[in-house]
Amino acid sequence: MGLDAHSFRAVMGSLAAGVTVVTTTDRQGQPRGLTATAVCSVSLDPPLILVCIDRTADCYEAFQTAEIFAVNLLQEWQAGVSRRFAQKEARKFEGIGYRSGVTGAPILADVLAHVECRIRARHPGGDHTILVGEAVAHGLASSPDARSPLVHYQGAYARLGGGLPADPS
């Protein structure tokens, strides 16, 4: 018994996810990155994060040879950045503000937060590779207005509501 890919995608689309851009550098030191929602914390001690990298991604090889990566958590107004990094093109960083973090991973400008990691493990995961990274540096947006993440839900960008609904019980 199993689900076909279409049905599985429809079911998992019901899980709201924060939108990130995961970045690294290739062997030539060039910035590389992709949009990802398959990102989560694994452990607090040590601080571990996992990201899932699609094997068909244009920057897959860069992540396979990298020792570091950064997870850039996008703000709700950064859907354009998400769409750009979801495409398969070499010039994703052109015209996008970024800096090198303490690990050398690209940190995008104006993100809600970022976490820089050193890769601790790679695991096969179907059509993806699961990277487990140990968090070694981070940053939070300094603007008091930077509080709303970009969210993906049921195949589209979504917005968080203003608080929790009343508990009917």
N, C-alpha and C positions, 0 to 999 in steps of 0.2 A: 504494500500500500504506500502510495506517495503522491505528491503534488507535482503537476507539471510547472514549468518555469513561470508561465503566465499567471496561474492561480496563486503560486507562492508569492509572486511580486504583489498581487492584489491584496493578499492577506497581510503581508509585511508592510504595505503602504499605510496600513491603519496604525502603525507605530510611528508617532511623531518623532522626528530626529532633528537635532541641531545640524546646521550645514557648516562644514569646515572646508578649508583648503589646506591640504597636506603638502608640505614643501621639502625639498632636499636640494642637493647640488649633484651634478653628474661628474664623471671622471675628469672633465675639463674645467670644473669649477663653475659651470653655468647653472643658473637657477632652474629648477624643474618643479612642477606641481600639478595637482589635480583636485577636483572637488570630491569630497567624501562625506557620507553620512554614517558609514559603518566605522564608528570611532567610539571607544568607551574606556573608562578607567577600569583597571584590573585589580590593583592593589594599592593600599596606602603606604605599606612598609615592606619592601621599598615601593616608591611611587611608580607604578607601571601603567602604561596606556597601550591599547591595541588599536591598530588601524588595518583595514582590509584594502589591499591594492588589487584592482582588476588586472588580470594578466594581459588583457588587450590594450591597456592604457598606453598612450604614446610615451610616457615617461617611466614605464614599468622597469626597464633595464637600469635606470638611474637609482630606483629604490632597491633593486636587487644587489647593487654594488655599494650602496651608501652605508655609512656607519652612523648617520644621524638623520633626523627628520624633525619638522616642526608641525604642530597642529595649530592652525589659525582659525579661531572661532569667529564667524562672520556676524556682523550686525544686520538687523532686519532690512536696512536700506542698501545692503551690498549684494542684492540678487544679481546684478550685472557682473560682479566679480565671480560669483558662483557659476554663472552661465559661461563666462570666458574660460575658466579653468576646467569646465566639464567638456570642452571641445578638444579635439585632437589637432593641435597646432603647436608649432615650436615657439611661437612668439607670444606666449601667454603673459609674460611679464612686461611686454612693451607698453609703456605708458602707465604702468601700475607702480605706485610707490611701495618700496620695500627697503629693508636694510638687512644686513647679516646679523644674526643673533650671536650669542656667545659660543654656540657650537659651529657656527658658519652657515646654519640653515637660514633660508630667507624668511623674514618676518614681514608680513604684509602690513601696510599702513592702515591705521584707523580700525583695526579689528577689535572686537569686544574683549578678547583675551588671546593669549598664545601660550603654548607649552613646547619647550624644546626637549628632545629626547635623544639618547644614545641607544641604538638598536641592540637589544639583548638576545632576540630570537626571531627566526622566520619559520613559519609553519605553512604547509600546504592547506588550502581551504577551498576545494572545488575549483571554480574558475578564478579564484582570488588567491593571493598570498597574504597571510596574516603576519604583520610585523608587531612585535612586542618591544616597546621602548621604555627605558627608564627615564623619567622626567628629571632634568638637571637644571632647568631654568624656566622662568615663566614671566608673564606680564599681564596686567589688567589695564583696560582703557582708563585714561585719566579723566575723561569728560563725564560729568554727572549725568548727562543725557544718554550716555552709552550703556543702556541697560537691557535692550531688547535684542535677543538673538534672532538670526534668520533660521526659520524652521521649515522643514519639508514634511508634508502630510498628504497622503493619497495622491501622489504624483504631481504636487504643485507646492509652491511656497505658501506658507501660512503665517499667521500672526498670532502671538500669544494673547489671550484675553486678559482683562484687568482683574485678576484675582481668581480664587477658587469658587466653584458653584456651591450653593448651600447644600449641606448634607441632608438628604431626605429622611434619614432614619431618626 
